[in-house]
Amino acid sequence: PDVADYIARHYRRILLREPTDAEVAHLRQLYRDVLAAGGEAAPAYDWAILMCFSVLTSTESLFY
């Protein structure tokens, strides 16, 4: 399934706004990078953790 809806849902919950096209593209690239790194049996799970971490620790999330 398309992850854009998943990404948008998390942005709405965490930052109370829609993600930009660039943010969605960066997070899709992150998934490709996690998949290419291999090693773990669950790349989607690893990507979801990294995606949440990156949004939750963004400057916008911490200070606004």
VOGU-3710 file (C-alpha; in Angstrom, 3 decimals, decimal comma):
1> pdvadyiarh> 0,000/0,000/0,000  0,996/3,593/-0,532  2,810/4,937/2,502  1,791/8,548/1,835  -1,394/8,056/3,873  0,594/6,485/6,721  3,077/9,376/6,685  0,280/11,976/6,542  -1,523/10,351/9,477  1,593/10,593/11,621
11> yrrillrept> 2,283/14,186/10,616  -1,286/15,135/11,546  -0,961/13,421/14,935  2,507/14,726/15,770  2,821/18,110/14,053  -0,875/18,862/13,476  -0,336/19,531/9,771  -0,025/17,787/6,435  3,463/16,775/5,276  4,981/18,547/2,311
21> daevahlrql> 5,729/16,641/-0,869  9,436/16,921/-0,060  8,934/15,396/3,390  7,018/12,469/1,920  9,745/11,984/-0,691  12,461/12,009/1,981  10,641/9,417/4,073  10,100/7,200/1,021  13,812/7,456/0,322  14,488/6,502/3,939
31> yrdvlaagge> 12,528/3,288/3,348  14,601/2,494/0,270  17,761/3,131/2,288  16,602/0,855/5,129  15,670/-1,839/2,614  19,043/-1,555/0,857  20,943/-1,768/4,156  19,461/-5,225/4,761  20,391/-7,074/7,901  17,009/-7,016/9,604
41> aapaydwail> 14,107/-9,278/8,768  11,497/-6,504/9,071  12,539/-3,406/7,070  9,025/-1,895/7,224  9,060/-2,093/11,026  12,547/-0,544/11,168  11,464/2,201/8,765  8,365/2,974/10,861  10,478/3,401/13,983  12,972/5,649/12,170
51> mcfsvltste> 10,160/7,664/10,578  8,490/8,298/13,935  11,830/9,149/15,531  12,720/11,619/12,789  9,367/13,419/13,001  9,206/13,421/16,804  12,740/14,795/17,189  12,428/17,465/14,514  12,946/21,043/15,627  9,335/21,789/14,733
61> slfy> 8,102/19,044/17,055  10,384/19,975/19,935  9,958/23,753/19,996  6,657/24,606/18,314
//
